[in-house]
């Protein structure tokens, strides 16, 4: 579900600049489609590479590395860029709201399982 929701802004972020630069809808749609295939193809490739070694330890290590990469990209690339273009405290508000929604989802997930 999270990947599906994430793919909407990702598709827009890829298609809109291409469409605005070229004026071609087919090119923008094609680029979005190719980008959308990255997650399932990467997951399939990762599964076939890691399946023989899969254990709780490997599972945790893979998620740790992926989480670390995402945190690094957010702090090193996204946050400074957002701060540069912000006029006020939007980046701080967004960060607080996202942390609160993540904490709430973890609490709700704990009650569902």
C-alpha positions as a printed NumPy array, in Angstrom:
array([[  0.   ,   0.   ,   0.   ],
       [  2.794,   2.418,   0.902],
       [  4.608,   1.759,  -2.38 ],
       [  1.393,   2.31 ,  -4.33 ],
       [  0.769,   5.639,  -2.591],
       [  4.422,   6.608,  -3.081],
       [  4.223,   5.895,  -6.815],
       [  1.657,   8.663,  -7.394],
       [  3.894,  11.641,  -6.539],
       [  6.883,   9.808,  -8.018],
       [  5.076,   9.436, -11.335],
       [  4.057,  13.086, -11.303],
       [  7.603,  14.179, -10.409],
       [  8.933,  12.274, -13.401],
       [  6.198,  12.915, -15.947],
       [  5.562,  16.624, -15.38 ],
       [  9.083,  17.946, -16.08 ],
       [  9.395,  15.735, -19.151],
       [  6.005,  16.85 , -20.443],
       [  6.756,  20.523, -19.774],
       [ 10.162,  20.263, -21.487],
       [  9.057,  18.286, -24.541],
       [  5.295,  18.745, -24.77 ],
       [  4.979,  15.031, -25.494],
       [  2.546,  13.075, -23.344],
       [  3.686,   9.726, -24.688],
       [  7.285,  10.378, -23.66 ],
       [  6.223,  11.534, -20.178],
       [  3.964,   8.502, -19.737],
       [  6.683,   6.144, -20.972],
       [  9.254,   7.567, -18.56 ],
       [  6.788,   7.233, -15.671],
       [  6.029,   3.66 , -16.684],
       [  9.722,   2.713, -16.81 ],
       [ 10.251,   4.344, -13.421],
       [  7.28 ,   2.458, -11.957],
       [  8.84 ,  -0.836, -13.055],
       [ 11.973,  -0.193, -10.979],
       [ 10.431,  -1.279,  -7.656],
       [  8.921,  -4.617,  -8.709],
       [ 11.93 ,  -5.526, -10.855],
       [ 14.337,  -4.58 ,  -8.065],
       [ 12.296,  -6.548,  -5.535],
       [ 12.267,  -9.602,  -7.801],
       [ 15.999,  -9.379,  -8.441],
       [ 16.692,  -8.881,  -4.726],
       [ 14.526, -11.862,  -3.865],
       [ 16.35 , -14.183,  -6.246],
       [ 19.753, -12.998,  -5.002],
       [ 18.914, -13.123,  -1.282],
       [ 16.412, -16.016,  -1.127],
       [ 19.053, -18.714,  -0.498],
       [ 20.516, -16.7  ,   2.391],
       [ 17.295, -15.307,   3.856],
       [ 17.065, -15.379,   7.634],
       [ 15.862, -12.921,  10.254],
       [ 19.408, -11.562,  10.497],
       [ 19.736, -10.961,   6.744],
       [ 16.23 ,  -9.518,   6.652],
       [ 17.096,  -7.071,   9.437],
       [ 20.433,  -6.149,   7.849],
       [ 18.828,  -5.438,   4.459],
       [ 16.16 ,  -3.254,   6.051],
       [ 18.825,  -1.494,   8.119],
       [ 20.891,  -0.666,   5.03 ],
       [ 17.842,   0.499,   3.083],
       [ 16.658,   2.624,   6.014],
       [ 20.116,   4.13 ,   6.397],
       [ 20.302,   5.048,   2.718],
       [ 16.868,   6.676,   2.86 ],
       [ 17.75 ,   8.686,   5.981],
       [ 21.04 ,   9.799,   4.413],
       [ 19.33 ,  10.932,   1.216],
       [ 16.634,  12.771,   3.132],
       [ 19.077,  14.594,   5.409],
       [ 21.839,  15.215,   2.878],
       [ 19.855,  16.013,  -0.264],
       [ 16.156,  16.606,   0.273],
       [ 16.133,  18.608,   3.49 ],
       [ 18.717,  21.244,   2.437],
       [ 16.97 ,  21.701,  -0.904],
       [ 13.57 ,  22.064,   0.751],
       [ 14.993,  24.529,   3.256],
       [ 16.578,  26.582,   0.461],
       [ 13.237,  27.089,  -1.285],
       [ 11.075,  27.452,   1.83 ],
       [  9.797,  30.855,   2.876],
       [  9.079,  29.965,   6.486],
       [  9.066,  26.879,   8.622],
       [  7.343,  24.546,   6.142],
       [ 10.176,  22.025,   6.221],
       [ 10.031,  21.772,  10.018],
       [  6.23 ,  21.433,   9.992],
       [  6.452,  18.748,   7.331],
       [  9.09 ,  16.86 ,   9.282],
       [  7.063,  16.979,  12.508],
       [  3.853,  15.891,  10.741],
       [  5.637,  13.03 ,   8.982],
       [  7.244,  11.825,  12.231],
       [  3.89 ,  11.994,  14.023],
       [  2.111,  10.081,  11.242],
       [  4.84 ,   7.439,  11.245],
       [  4.614,   7.065,  15.028],
       [  0.818,   6.808,  14.827],
       [  1.006,   4.189,  12.083],
       [  3.461,   2.121,  14.152],
       [  1.156,   2.284,  17.17 ],
       [ -1.882,   1.323,  15.081],
       [  0.111,  -1.482,  13.427],
       [  0.959,  -2.848,  16.872],
       [ -2.77 ,  -3.023,  17.784],
       [ -3.809,  -4.635,  14.493],
       [ -1.335,  -7.485,  14.808]])
